[in-house]
Amino acid sequence: MTVSCLAVSQSMSAAEANPYMSVDVASGQVLAHNEAFKRWYPASLTKMMSAYVVFRALRSGQKTLESPVRMSVAATKEPPSKMGYKAGSVMTLDSALKIMMVKSANDVSVAVAESVGGSKAGFAKMMNAEAKRIGMFGSNFSNPHGLPDPNNYTTARDMALLAAQLRREFPEYAHYFNTEAIDPGEGKKVQANYNILLGRFNGADGMKTGFICASGFNLAGSATRNGRTIVAIVLGASRQEDRTVQAAELLQSGFSTRGGGGATLASLAPYGSNNNQVTDLRAQICSQEAMSDRWDGRDVEGRLKINSPYITAMTREPVAVPVGLIAKAPDVKAGNALHISQVPIPLQRPMRGNMTTAVN
């Protein structure tokens, strides 16, 4: 079922049936939407909710951007994408947020959750409490990073609401979603943001990408022109480049009209069928054929080919901000005492079934 408050660019294929939504941030007006209430795995879009909880902790004074975030043994064992810091390593919360938004590091996400919520489970409770408070009635969060879990789900409408809330409530932290790259230092490779819109779409300024096999390619994109900010949520695209092109068209279409008079995030009535069942795209997205097709969509040097009149090539290197540790892990080999964070606590690990563990 496709429902649009305003016409989306005609170049967007009518065959695209994946969930999406675009919204004017200031007014909350819904500009376009499709399957907006269908449950979906958010993958690393989950980290937007994690960031929201952290921002609330900063606003309340519970934490500061200089608060230490220590890597625990449990955090180091999270699957990629990850930074690979050793247990006992310490970074500032500021660095951790930049790493979460750009590198989408799952190990750092857990370290942040433990720092702010006391534990991964405690932080998830905070995520769900905040989601309920702002009106995300179609979502549930079970972890801070979006790694596969059947109880970690959302909708295009809820992610649009969260994106708009982040931009309205915390404008001072908008730069975390607009960071083009991070530089870990110590000779390590600069990590560019997975969000291809940044530096390539006029006015692009956020926000987050996500991928696991079960979800397909997700993107929360935002752009600001002449003081007007629009967010576009795309869930379940078949390719990295497809989510980018679709988001660009939603954003461009939104800027082409001022709108007015349509449904808002608060007033849009739920629609659709089977909305209580989470869609699982693993068989479609991560078959050998699908992965081969995605590689065939690149040029001879392995670079993505983006076919959109609204996206231009970046003619410069992405602007990288420094991140890193303020304290390295104790050197056990040198005879140092074992830090308490290096002592593992026995915990039952959740069953993840056959869903993939890579996320970005």
C-alpha contacts under 8 A as a table, 3 or more apart, distances in Angstrom:
res1	aa1	res2	aa2	distance
1	M	17	A	7.76
1	M	34	N	6.55
1	M	35	E	6.24
1	M	272	G	6.89
2	T	17	A	7.59
2	T	33	H	6.97
2	T	34	N	4.64
2	T	35	E	6.63
3	V	32	A	7.13
3	V	33	H	5.73
3	V	34	N	5.56
3	V	35	E	7.98
4	S	7	A	6.27
4	S	8	V	7.43
4	S	31	L	6.95
4	S	32	A	4.46
4	S	33	H	5.37
4	S	34	N	7.17
5	C	30	V	6.74
5	C	31	L	5.37
5	C	32	A	5.31
5	C	33	H	7.48
5	C	262	G	6.22
5	C	263	A	7.33
6	L	31	L	5.50
6	L	32	A	5.80
6	L	259	G	7.49
7	A	10	Q	7.95
7	A	32	A	7.23
7	A	253	S	7.53
8	V	12	M	7.21
8	V	32	A	6.76
8	V	249	E	7.40
8	V	250	L	6.38
8	V	253	S	5.72
8	V	254	G	8.00
9	S	12	M	5.74
9	S	249	E	6.20
9	S	250	L	7.26
9	S	252	Q	7.99
9	S	253	S	5.81
10	Q	13	S	7.30
12	M	16	E	7.67
12	M	246	Q	6.98
12	M	249	E	7.11
13	S	16	E	5.66
14	A	17	A	7.69
17	A	34	N	7.25
17	A	35	E	7.70
18	N	34	N	7.17
18	N	35	E	7.01
18	N	234	V	7.55
18	N	235	L	6.20
18	N	236	G	5.69
18	N	237	A	6.72
19	P	33	H	7.40
19	P	34	N	5.14
19	P	35	E	4.71
19	P	36	A	5.57
19	P	38	K	7.20
19	P	155	T	7.97
19	P	156	A	6.08
19	P	234	V	6.28
19	P	235	L	5.37
19	P	236	G	7.01
20	Y	32	A	7.77
20	Y	33	H	5.39
20	Y	34	N	5.31
20	Y	35	E	6.89
20	Y	36	A	6.14
20	Y	156	A	5.65
20	Y	157	R	7.97
20	Y	232	A	7.26
20	Y	233	I	5.24
20	Y	234	V	4.56
20	Y	235	L	6.13
21	M	30	V	7.32
21	M	31	L	7.41
21	M	32	A	5.46
21	M	33	H	4.15
21	M	34	N	6.52
21	M	36	A	6.51
21	M	156	A	6.06
21	M	157	R	6.56
21	M	160	A	6.77
21	M	232	A	5.66
21	M	233	I	5.18
21	M	234	V	6.88
21	M	250	L	8.00
22	S	30	V	6.09
22	S	31	L	5.34
22	S	32	A	5.30
22	S	33	H	6.53
22	S	160	A	7.16
22	S	230	I	6.91
22	S	231	V	5.54
22	S	232	A	4.17
22	S	233	I	6.28
22	S	250	L	6.29
22	S	251	L	7.04
22	S	254	G	7.35
23	V	28	G	6.08
23	V	29	Q	5.59
23	V	30	V	4.54
23	V	31	L	5.33
23	V	32	A	7.35
23	V	160	A	6.88
23	V	164	A	7.78
23	V	230	I	5.63
23	V	231	V	5.46
23	V	232	A	6.57
23	V	254	G	7.89
23	V	265	L	7.90
24	D	27	S	5.76
24	D	28	G	5.30
24	D	29	Q	5.33
24	D	30	V	6.63
24	D	31	L	7.02
24	D	228	R	7.70
24	D	229	T	6.28
24	D	230	I	4.67
24	D	231	V	6.71
24	D	254	G	7.76
25	V	28	G	5.23
25	V	29	Q	7.53
25	V	164	A	5.08
25	V	165	Q	7.99
25	V	167	R	7.41
25	V	168	R	7.22
25	V	228	R	7.78
25	V	229	T	5.66
25	V	230	I	5.58
25	V	231	V	6.81
26	A	164	A	7.96
26	A	168	R	7.34
26	A	228	R	7.50
26	A	229	T	7.20
27	S	264	T	7.76
28	G	164	A	7.47
28	G	264	T	5.29
28	G	265	L	5.70
28	G	266	A	7.83
29	Q	260	G	7.35
29	Q	262	G	6.42
29	Q	263	A	5.93
29	Q	264	T	4.14
29	Q	265	L	6.38
30	V	33	H	7.33
30	V	262	G	6.88
30	V	263	A	5.80
30	V	264	T	5.10
30	V	265	L	6.16
31	L	254	G	6.36
31	L	259	G	7.35
31	L	262	G	7.76
32	A	250	L	7.51
33	H	36	A	5.98
35	E	38	K	5.53
35	E	156	A	7.65
35	E	271	Y	7.73
35	E	272	G	6.64
36	A	155	T	6.16
36	A	156	A	4.80
36	A	157	R	5.04
36	A	271	Y	8.00
37	F	138	G	7.08
37	F	155	T	5.35
37	F	156	A	6.48
37	F	157	R	6.10
37	F	158	D	7.99
37	F	270	P	6.14
37	F	271	Y	6.62
37	F	272	G	7.05
37	F	275	N	6.44
38	K	155	T	5.65
38	K	156	A	7.45
38	K	272	G	7.21
38	K	273	S	7.94
38	K	274	N	7.48
38	K	275	N	4.72
38	K	276	N	7.54
38	K	277	Q	7.89
38	K	278	V	7.44
38	K	279	T	7.94
39	R	138	G	7.07
39	R	139	S	7.71
39	R	153	Y	6.24
39	R	154	T	5.44
39	R	155	T	5.01
39	R	275	N	5.78
39	R	276	N	6.52
39	R	277	Q	6.30
39	R	278	V	4.73
39	R	279	T	6.51
40	W	153	Y	5.44
40	W	154	T	5.34
40	W	155	T	5.67
40	W	156	A	7.93
40	W	215	S	6.58
40	W	235	L	7.48
40	W	278	V	5.32
40	W	279	T	5.64
40	W	280	D	7.79
41	Y	146	G	7.86
41	Y	148	P	7.91
41	Y	152	N	6.49
41	Y	153	Y	4.64
41	Y	154	T	6.24
41	Y	214	A	6.91
41	Y	215	S	5.06
41	Y	278	V	7.04
41	Y	279	T	7.43
41	Y	280	D	7.80
42	P	45	L	5.20
42	P	46	T	5.78
42	P	146	G	6.39
42	P	152	N	7.46
42	P	153	Y	5.92
42	P	154	T	6.02
42	P	155	T	7.93
42	P	210	G	6.77
42	P	211	F	7.92
42	P	215	S	6.73
42	P	218	N	7.13
42	P	235	L	7.76
43	A	46	T	6.06
43	A	145	H	7.28
43	A	146	G	4.19
43	A	147	L	6.08
43	A	148	P	7.24
43	A	210	G	4.91
43	A	211	F	5.36
43	A	212	I	5.83
43	A	215	S	6.67
43	A	218	N	7.55
43	A	359	V	6.23
43	A	360	N	7.41
44	S	47	K	5.52
44	S	48	M	7.89
44	S	104	S	6.90
44	S	145	H	5.69
44	S	146	G	4.81
44	S	147	L	7.39
44	S	208	K	7.52
44	S	209	T	6.33
44	S	210	G	4.17
44	S	211	F	6.55
44	S	359	V	6.12
44	S	360	N	5.73
45	L	48	M	5.56
45	L	49	M	7.60
45	L	145	H	7.98
45	L	146	G	7.01
45	L	159	M	8.00
45	L	208	K	6.00
45	L	209	T	6.05
45	L	210	G	5.36
45	L	218	N	7.44
45	L	219	L	7.41
45	L	220	A	7.28
46	T	49	M	5.45
46	T	50	S	6.59
46	T	141	F	7.64
46	T	144	P	6.47
46	T	145	H	5.62
46	T	146	G	5.10
47	K	50	S	4.69
47	K	51	A	5.98
47	K	100	M	7.11
47	K	101	M	7.33
47	K	104	S	7.85
47	K	109	S	7.65
47	K	144	P	6.17
47	K	145	H	5.37
47	K	146	G	7.09
48	M	51	A	5.00
48	M	52	Y	6.22
48	M	162	L	7.73
48	M	163	A	7.62
48	M	208	K	7.24
49	M	52	Y	4.95
49	M	53	V	6.41
49	M	127	M	6.42
49	M	131	A	7.76
49	M	144	P	7.84
49	M	162	L	7.32
50	S	53	V	5.26
50	S	54	V	6.35
50	S	113	A	7.73
50	S	127	M	6.64
50	S	144	P	5.69
50	S	145	H	7.64
51	A	54	V	5.01
51	A	55	F	6.06
51	A	97	L	7.29
52	Y	55	F	5.08
52	Y	56	R	6.29
52	Y	166	L	6.63
53	V	56	R	5.16
53	V	57	A	6.36
53	V	126	M	6.95
53	V	127	M	6.24
53	V	130	E	7.13
54	V	57	A	4.99
54	V	58	L	6.23
54	V	116	V	7.01
55	F	58	L	4.95
55	F	59	R	6.10
55	F	170	F	7.38
55	F	173	Y	7.85
56	R	59	R	5.03
56	R	60	S	6.15
57	A	60	S	5.22
57	A	61	G	6.26
57	A	62	Q	5.13
57	A	63	K	5.64
57	A	116	V	7.48
58	L	61	G	5.20
58	L	62	Q	5.99
58	L	63	K	4.87
58	L	64	T	5.51
58	L	65	L	7.37
59	R	62	Q	7.71
60	S	63	K	7.67
61	G	64	T	6.70
63	K	67	S	6.04
63	K	116	V	7.70
64	T	67	S	5.18
64	T	93	L	7.37
65	L	92	T	6.59
65	L	93	L	5.08
65	L	94	D	4.82
66	E	92	T	5.06
66	E	93	L	5.86
66	E	94	D	6.47
67	S	92	T	5.56
67	S	93	L	5.53
68	P	90	V	6.23
68	P	91	M	5.72
68	P	92	T	4.74
68	P	93	L	6.06
69	V	90	V	5.49
69	V	91	M	5.28
69	V	92	T	5.74
69	V	93	L	5.85
69	V	96	A	7.40
69	V	111	A	6.31
69	V	112	V	6.11
69	V	115	S	5.98
70	R	87	A	7.67
70	R	88	G	5.98
70	R	89	S	5.73
70	R	90	V	4.41
70	R	91	M	6.60
70	R	111	A	6.19
70	R	115	S	7.39
70	R	341	S	7.84
71	M	75	A	6.05
71	M	76	T	6.76
71	M	85	Y	7.15
71	M	86	K	6.82
71	M	87	A	4.90
71	M	88	G	5.31
71	M	89	S	5.39
71	M	90	V	6.32
71	M	107	D	7.83
71	M	108	V	7.23
71	M	111	A	5.37
71	M	341	S	7.28
72	S	75	A	5.13
72	S	76	T	6.41
72	S	87	A	4.97
72	S	88	G	6.23
72	S	111	A	6.59
72	S	341	S	4.97
72	S	342	Q	6.26
73	V	76	T	5.23
73	V	77	K	6.58
73	V	86	K	7.95
73	V	87	A	5.19
73	V	88	G	7.99
73	V	341	S	6.41
73	V	342	Q	5.43
73	V	343	V	6.90
73	V	344	P	5.74
74	A	77	K	5.40
74	A	78	E	7.14
74	A	344	P	6.86
74	A	345	I	7.94
75	A	78	E	5.70
75	A	87	A	7.84
75	A	106	N	7.87
75	A	107	D	4.74
75	A	108	V	6.89
75	A	109	S	7.96
75	A	110	V	5.31
75	A	111	A	5.67
76	T	84	G	6.67
76	T	85	Y	6.89
76	T	86	K	6.59
76	T	87	A	6.36
76	T	107	D	5.42
77	K	107	D	7.14
78	E	82	K	7.55
78	E	106	N	6.15
78	E	107	D	5.30
79	P	82	K	6.91
79	P	106	N	6.91
79	P	107	D	7.52
79	P	357	T	6.25
79	P	358	A	6.79
80	P	105	A	7.01
80	P	106	N	6.48
80	P	107	D	7.83
80	P	357	T	7.26
80	P	358	A	5.56
80	P	359	V	6.94
81	S	103	K	7.30
81	S	104	S	6.42
81	S	105	A	5.03
81	S	106	N	5.90
81	S	107	D	7.93
81	S	358	A	6.21
81	S	359	V	6.09
81	S	360	N	6.66
82	K	103	K	7.53
82	K	104	S	7.31
82	K	105	A	4.10
82	K	106	N	5.31
82	K	107	D	5.40
82	K	108	V	7.13
83	M	103	K	7.90
83	M	105	A	5.93
83	M	107	D	6.82
83	M	108	V	7.13
84	G	107	D	7.36
85	Y	89	S	6.41
86	K	89	S	5.73
86	K	328	K	7.80
86	K	329	A	5.93
87	A	329	A	6.09
87	A	341	S	6.48
87	A	342	Q	5.51
88	G	328	K	6.91
88	G	329	A	4.42
88	G	330	P	6.59
88	G	339	H	6.60
88	G	341	S	5.69
88	G	342	Q	6.22
89	S	325	L	6.81
89	S	326	I	7.95
89	S	327	A	5.68
89	S	328	K	4.47
89	S	329	A	4.28
89	S	330	P	7.79
90	V	325	L	5.56
90	V	326	I	5.70
90	V	327	A	4.95
90	V	328	K	6.33
90	V	329	A	7.53
91	M	95	S	6.40
91	M	96	A	6.67
91	M	324	G	6.38
91	M	325	L	4.39
91	M	326	I	5.12
91	M	327	A	6.84
92	T	95	S	5.32
92	T	96	A	6.31
92	T	325	L	7.37
92	T	326	I	7.01
93	L	96	A	4.91
93	L	97	L	6.14
93	L	112	V	7.37
94	D	97	L	5.33
94	D	98	K	6.51
95	S	98	K	5.21
95	S	99	I	6.20
95	S	323	V	5.13
95	S	324	G	6.52
96	A	99	I	5.10
96	A	100	M	6.10
96	A	108	V	6.33
96	A	109	S	7.65
96	A	112	V	7.09
96	A	323	V	7.95
97	L	100	M	5.05
97	L	101	M	6.22
97	L	176	Y	7.00
98	K	101	M	5.29
98	K	102	V	6.06
98	K	103	K	7.92
98	K	176	Y	5.88
98	K	179	T	7.51
98	K	182	I	7.34
98	K	323	V	7.43
99	I	102	V	5.37
99	I	103	K	5.18
99	I	104	S	6.33
99	I	105	A	6.36
99	I	108	V	7.40
99	I	182	I	7.14
99	I	323	V	7.38
100	M	103	K	5.82
100	M	104	S	4.38
100	M	105	A	5.29
100	M	106	N	7.48
100	M	108	V	6.72
100	M	109	S	6.20
101	M	104	S	5.38
101	M	176	Y	6.56
101	M	177	F	6.32
101	M	179	T	7.95
101	M	193	N	7.97
101	M	208	K	6.64
102	V	177	F	7.94
102	V	179	T	6.87
102	V	180	E	7.39
102	V	181	A	6.41
102	V	182	I	6.89
102	V	191	Q	7.47
102	V	192	A	6.94
102	V	193	N	4.77
102	V	194	Y	6.96
103	K	182	I	7.71
103	K	191	Q	6.49
103	K	192	A	7.54
103	K	193	N	6.63
103	K	194	Y	7.77
103	K	360	N	7.62
104	S	109	S	7.98
104	S	145	H	8.00
104	S	359	V	7.66
104	S	360	N	5.68
105	A	108	V	5.53
105	A	109	S	6.28
106	N	109	S	4.92
106	N	110	V	6.38
106	N	145	H	5.66
106	N	147	L	7.96
107	D	110	V	5.38
107	D	111	A	6.43
108	V	111	A	4.94
108	V	112	V	6.17
109	S	112	V	5.16
109	S	113	A	6.21
109	S	144	P	6.09
109	S	145	H	5.93
110	V	113	A	4.90
110	V	114	E	6.13
110	V	120	K	6.39
110	V	144	P	6.37
110	V	145	H	7.33
111	A	114	E	5.16
111	A	115	S	6.16
112	V	115	S	4.99
112	V	116	V	6.13
113	A	116	V	5.32
113	A	117	G	5.44
113	A	118	G	7.04
113	A	119	S	6.29
113	A	120	K	5.53
113	A	123	F	5.41
113	A	144	P	6.51
114	E	117	G	5.33
114	E	118	G	4.55
114	E	119	S	4.22
114	E	120	K	5.64
114	E	122	G	7.97
114	E	123	F	7.05
115	S	118	G	5.70
115	S	119	S	7.45
116	V	123	F	6.94
117	G	120	K	6.97
117	G	121	A	7.95
117	G	122	G	5.11
117	G	123	F	4.20
117	G	124	A	7.99
117	G	126	M	7.23
118	G	122	G	6.07
118	G	123	F	6.95
119	S	122	G	4.99
119	S	123	F	6.09
120	K	123	F	5.21
120	K	124	A	6.28
120	K	143	N	6.55
120	K	144	P	7.15
121	A	124	A	5.06
121	A	125	K	6.44
121	A	142	S	7.31
121	A	143	N	7.17
122	G	125	K	5.23
122	G	126	M	6.58
123	F	126	M	4.98
123	F	127	M	6.25
123	F	143	N	7.80
123	F	144	P	7.32
124	A	127	M	4.89
124	A	128	N	6.25
124	A	141	F	6.03
124	A	142	S	5.45
124	A	143	N	5.59
124	A	144	P	6.56
125	K	128	N	5.21
125	K	129	A	6.12
126	M	129	A	5.06
126	M	130	E	6.19
127	M	130	E	5.31
127	M	131	A	6.07
127	M	141	F	6.58
128	N	131	A	4.92
128	N	132	K	6.08
128	N	140	N	6.25
128	N	141	F	6.05
129	A	132	K	5.27
129	A	133	R	6.17
130	E	133	R	4.94
130	E	134	I	6.33
131	A	134	I	5.53
131	A	135	G	6.29
131	A	136	M	5.07
131	A	137	F	7.54
131	A	139	S	7.47
132	K	135	G	5.16
132	K	136	M	5.46
132	K	137	F	6.22
133	R	136	M	7.62
134	I	162	L	7.93
135	G	158	D	7.85
135	G	161	L	7.96
136	M	139	S	5.94
136	M	158	D	5.02
136	M	161	L	7.23
136	M	162	L	7.63
137	F	158	D	7.34
138	G	154	T	5.83
138	G	155	T	6.11
138	G	158	D	6.56
139	S	152	N	7.63
139	S	153	Y	5.48
139	S	154	T	4.07
139	S	155	T	6.59
139	S	158	D	6.91
140	N	151	N	6.43
140	N	152	N	5.47
140	N	153	Y	5.45
140	N	154	T	6.45
141	F	144	P	7.57
141	F	151	N	6.66
141	F	152	N	4.58
141	F	153	Y	6.48
142	S	149	D	7.27
142	S	151	N	5.97
142	S	152	N	5.17
143	N	146	G	6.33
143	N	147	L	7.51
143	N	152	N	7.10
146	G	149	D	7.71
146	G	152	N	6.97
146	G	359	V	7.26
147	L	212	I	7.50
147	L	357	T	5.77
147	L	358	A	7.21
147	L	359	V	6.37
148	P	152	N	7.43
148	P	212	I	7.30
148	P	214	A	7.81
148	P	352	R	6.23
148	P	355	M	6.02
148	P	356	T	6.71
148	P	357	T	6.18
149	D	152	N	5.36
149	D	352	R	6.03
150	P	153	Y	7.17
150	P	278	V	7.82
153	Y	278	V	7.14
154	T	158	D	6.45
154	T	159	M	7.05
155	T	158	D	5.17
155	T	159	M	6.24
156	A	159	M	5.23
156	A	160	A	6.13
156	A	233	I	6.05
156	A	234	V	7.17
156	A	235	L	6.90
157	R	160	A	5.15
157	R	161	L	6.21
157	R	265	L	7.25
158	D	161	L	5.00
158	D	162	L	6.16
159	M	162	L	4.96
159	M	163	A	6.02
159	M	220	A	7.74
159	M	233	I	6.90
160	A	163	A	5.08
160	A	164	A	6.12
160	A	220	A	7.82
160	A	231	V	6.85
160	A	232	A	7.00
160	A	233	I	6.10
161	L	164	A	5.23
161	L	165	Q	6.05
161	L	265	L	6.57
162	L	165	Q	4.99
162	L	166	L	6.08
163	A	166	L	5.18
163	A	167	R	6.39
163	A	207	M	7.88
163	A	220	A	7.54
163	A	231	V	6.96
164	A	167	R	5.23
164	A	168	R	6.12
164	A	231	V	7.01
165	Q	168	R	5.13
165	Q	169	E	5.67
165	Q	170	F	7.87
166	L	169	E	5.47
166	L	170	F	5.55
166	L	171	P	7.46
166	L	174	A	7.88
167	R	170	F	5.67
167	R	171	P	5.41
167	R	174	A	6.48
168	R	171	P	6.10
170	F	173	Y	5.61
170	F	174	A	6.87
171	P	174	A	5.20
172	E	175	H	7.51
173	Y	176	Y	5.96
174	A	177	F	5.73
174	A	178	N	6.80
175	H	178	N	4.88
175	H	179	T	6.20
175	H	205	D	7.98
176	Y	179	T	5.76
177	F	205	D	6.82
177	F	206	G	4.64
177	F	207	M	4.58
177	F	208	K	6.74
178	N	198	L	7.12
178	N	204	A	7.96
178	N	205	D	4.76
178	N	206	G	4.77
178	N	207	M	6.56
179	T	182	I	7.58
179	T	193	N	7.18
179	T	319	V	7.59
179	T	320	A	7.41
179	T	321	V	7.50
180	E	192	A	6.01
180	E	193	N	5.27
180	E	198	L	6.52
180	E	199	G	7.65
180	E	318	P	5.46
180	E	319	V	5.57
180	E	320	A	6.23
181	A	190	V	6.77
181	A	191	Q	5.43
181	A	192	A	4.13
181	A	193	N	5.28
181	A	318	P	6.00
181	A	319	V	5.92
181	A	320	A	4.28
181	A	321	V	6.39
182	I	190	V	5.84
182	I	191	Q	5.37
182	I	192	A	6.60
182	I	193	N	7.96
182	I	320	A	4.70
182	I	321	V	4.86
182	I	322	P	5.79
182	I	323	V	6.42
183	D	188	K	7.53
183	D	189	K	7.04
183	D	190	V	4.65
183	D	191	Q	6.54
183	D	320	A	5.68
183	D	321	V	5.75
183	D	322	P	4.69
183	D	323	V	5.93
184	P	187	G	7.87
184	P	188	K	5.98
184	P	189	K	7.21
184	P	190	V	6.67
184	P	322	P	6.04
184	P	323	V	5.04
184	P	324	G	5.34
185	G	188	K	5.57
185	G	189	K	7.80
185	G	322	P	7.02
185	G	323	V	7.31
185	G	324	G	6.96
190	V	320	A	7.21
192	A	318	P	6.76
192	A	320	A	7.74
193	N	196	I	7.36
194	Y	208	K	7.99
194	Y	209	T	6.49
194	Y	360	N	7.34
195	N	198	L	6.11
195	N	206	G	7.65
195	N	207	M	7.55
195	N	208	K	6.54
195	N	209	T	6.03
195	N	219	L	7.71
195	N	221	G	7.90
195	N	244	T	7.79
196	I	199	G	7.66
196	I	200	R	6.90
196	I	244	T	6.58
197	L	200	R	5.22
197	L	201	F	5.15
197	L	204	A	5.99
197	L	206	G	7.93
197	L	221	G	7.37
197	L	244	T	6.61
197	L	248	A	7.45
197	L	311	I	7.28
198	L	201	F	6.41
198	L	204	A	5.35
198	L	205	D	6.31
198	L	206	G	6.94
199	G	202	N	7.65
199	G	204	A	6.88
199	G	314	M	6.20
199	G	318	P	7.64
200	R	204	A	7.50
200	R	311	I	5.29
200	R	312	T	5.01
200	R	313	A	6.03
200	R	314	M	5.77
201	F	204	A	5.44
201	F	248	A	7.15
201	F	310	Y	6.18
201	F	311	I	4.94
201	F	312	T	6.61
202	N	223	A	7.47
202	N	225	R	7.94
202	N	310	Y	7.64
202	N	311	I	7.79
203	G	223	A	4.86
203	G	224	T	4.98
203	G	225	R	5.69
204	A	221	G	7.54
204	A	222	S	5.79
204	A	223	A	3.96
204	A	224	T	6.45
205	D	221	G	7.75
205	D	222	S	5.65
205	D	223	A	5.13
205	D	224	T	6.87
206	G	220	A	7.39
206	G	221	G	5.42
206	G	222	S	4.92
206	G	223	A	6.88
207	M	219	L	7.89
207	M	220	A	5.47
207	M	221	G	5.16
207	M	222	S	6.03
208	K	219	L	6.00
208	K	220	A	5.23
208	K	221	G	6.77
209	T	217	F	7.72
209	T	218	N	5.72
209	T	219	L	4.44
209	T	220	A	6.24
209	T	360	N	6.20
210	G	217	F	6.15
210	G	218	N	4.89
210	G	219	L	6.22
210	G	359	V	6.25
210	G	360	N	4.66
211	F	215	S	6.34
211	F	216	G	5.77
211	F	217	F	4.89
211	F	218	N	6.04
211	F	358	A	7.43
211	F	359	V	4.96
211	F	360	N	5.14
212	I	215	S	5.39
212	I	216	G	6.02
212	I	217	F	7.34
212	I	355	M	7.73
212	I	356	T	6.04
212	I	357	T	6.85
212	I	358	A	5.99
212	I	359	V	5.22
212	I	360	N	7.60
213	C	216	G	5.47
213	C	281	L	6.35
213	C	282	R	4.56
213	C	283	A	7.92
213	C	285	I	5.73
213	C	286	C	5.66
213	C	355	M	6.68
213	C	356	T	5.78
214	A	279	T	7.63
214	A	280	D	4.65
214	A	281	L	4.49
214	A	282	R	4.22
214	A	283	A	7.93
214	A	285	I	7.47
214	A	355	M	6.24
214	A	356	T	7.34
215	S	218	N	7.27
215	S	235	L	7.33
215	S	236	G	5.54
215	S	279	T	7.53
215	S	280	D	6.30
215	S	281	L	5.79
215	S	282	R	7.26
216	G	235	L	7.11
216	G	236	G	4.28
216	G	237	A	5.58
216	G	238	S	5.96
216	G	239	R	7.62
216	G	281	L	6.30
216	G	282	R	7.62
216	G	285	I	6.07
217	F	235	L	6.41
217	F	236	G	5.18
217	F	237	A	4.81
217	F	238	S	6.20
217	F	239	R	6.10
217	F	240	Q	5.89
217	F	243	R	6.38
218	N	233	I	7.65
218	N	234	V	5.50
218	N	235	L	4.41
218	N	236	G	5.75
218	N	237	A	6.50
218	N	243	R	6.52
219	L	232	A	7.90
219	L	233	I	5.85
219	L	234	V	5.16
219	L	235	L	6.55
219	L	243	R	6.27
219	L	244	T	7.33
219	L	247	A	7.47
220	A	231	V	7.00
220	A	232	A	5.78
220	A	233	I	4.56
220	A	234	V	6.45
220	A	247	A	7.92
221	G	231	V	5.63
221	G	232	A	5.13
221	G	233	I	6.38
221	G	247	A	6.36
222	S	229	T	6.93
222	S	230	I	5.61
222	S	231	V	4.22
222	S	232	A	6.14
222	S	251	L	7.46
223	A	229	T	5.59
223	A	230	I	5.67
223	A	231	V	6.68
223	A	251	L	7.16
224	T	227	G	6.13
224	T	228	R	5.30
224	T	229	T	4.20
224	T	230	I	6.53
225	R	228	R	5.32
225	R	229	T	6.62
225	R	255	F	7.89
230	I	251	L	6.45
230	I	254	G	7.04
230	I	255	F	7.72
231	V	251	L	6.99
232	A	247	A	5.74
232	A	250	L	6.34
232	A	251	L	6.28
233	I	247	A	6.93
234	V	237	A	7.12
234	V	243	R	6.18
234	V	246	Q	7.22
234	V	247	A	6.35
235	L	243	R	7.68
236	G	281	L	7.72
237	A	240	Q	7.33
237	A	242	D	6.04
237	A	243	R	5.31
238	S	242	D	6.60
238	S	243	R	7.66
238	S	285	I	6.44
239	R	242	D	5.04
239	R	243	R	6.54
239	R	294	R	6.56
240	Q	243	R	5.62
240	Q	244	T	6.67
241	E	244	T	5.10
241	E	245	V	6.22
241	E	304	L	6.80
241	E	305	K	7.22
241	E	306	I	5.90
242	D	245	V	5.16
242	D	246	Q	6.04
243	R	246	Q	5.21
243	R	247	A	6.06
244	T	247	A	5.21
244	T	248	A	6.09
245	V	248	A	5.08
245	V	249	E	6.25
245	V	306	I	7.18
245	V	307	N	7.20
245	V	308	S	6.02
245	V	311	I	7.84
246	Q	249	E	5.21
246	Q	250	L	6.28
247	A	250	L	5.09
247	A	251	L	6.13
248	A	251	L	5.14
248	A	252	Q	5.97
248	A	310	Y	6.55
248	A	311	I	7.38
249	E	252	Q	5.04
249	E	253	S	5.94
249	E	310	Y	7.45
250	L	253	S	5.21
250	L	254	G	6.16
251	L	254	G	5.04
251	L	255	F	6.35
252	Q	255	F	5.24
252	Q	256	S	6.36
252	Q	310	Y	7.52
253	S	256	S	5.15
253	S	257	T	7.19
254	G	257	T	5.96
254	G	258	R	7.64
255	F	258	R	7.07
259	G	262	G	7.37
263	A	266	A	7.94
263	A	267	S	5.75
263	A	268	L	5.35
264	T	267	S	5.09
264	T	268	L	5.73
265	L	268	L	5.70
272	G	275	N	6.61
274	N	277	Q	5.70
275	N	278	V	7.42
280	D	283	A	7.95
281	L	284	Q	5.24
281	L	285	I	5.81
282	R	285	I	5.26
282	R	286	C	5.55
282	R	287	S	7.62
282	R	355	M	6.96
283	A	286	C	5.87
283	A	287	S	5.77
284	Q	287	S	6.12
284	Q	290	A	7.04
285	I	290	A	5.88
285	I	291	M	7.32
286	C	289	E	7.99
286	C	290	A	6.04
286	C	291	M	6.03
287	S	290	A	5.20
287	S	291	M	6.28
288	Q	291	M	5.26
288	Q	292	S	6.09
289	E	292	S	5.11
289	E	293	D	6.10
290	A	293	D	5.05
290	A	294	R	6.27
291	M	294	R	5.14
291	M	295	W	6.49
292	S	295	W	5.21
292	S	296	D	6.30
293	D	296	D	4.98
293	D	297	G	6.45
294	R	297	G	5.20
294	R	298	R	7.36
295	W	298	R	5.67
295	W	302	G	7.57
296	D	299	D	7.83
297	G	304	L	6.82
297	G	305	K	6.60
298	R	301	E	7.59
298	R	302	G	5.21
298	R	303	R	5.20
298	R	304	L	4.67
298	R	305	K	5.54
299	D	302	G	5.26
299	D	303	R	5.43
299	D	304	L	6.59
299	D	305	K	6.51
300	V	303	R	7.46
306	I	311	I	7.49
307	N	311	I	7.93
308	S	311	I	5.55
309	P	312	T	7.52
314	M	317	E	7.50
325	L	328	K	6.41
330	P	336	N	6.40
330	P	337	A	7.62
330	P	338	L	7.24
330	P	339	H	7.18
331	D	334	A	5.48
331	D	335	G	7.11
331	D	336	N	5.91
332	V	335	G	5.28
332	V	336	N	5.01
332	V	337	A	6.67
332	V	338	L	6.57
333	K	336	N	7.24
338	L	342	Q	6.54
338	L	343	V	7.70
339	H	342	Q	5.46
339	H	343	V	7.27
340	I	343	V	5.46
341	S	344	P	7.47
352	R	355	M	6.31
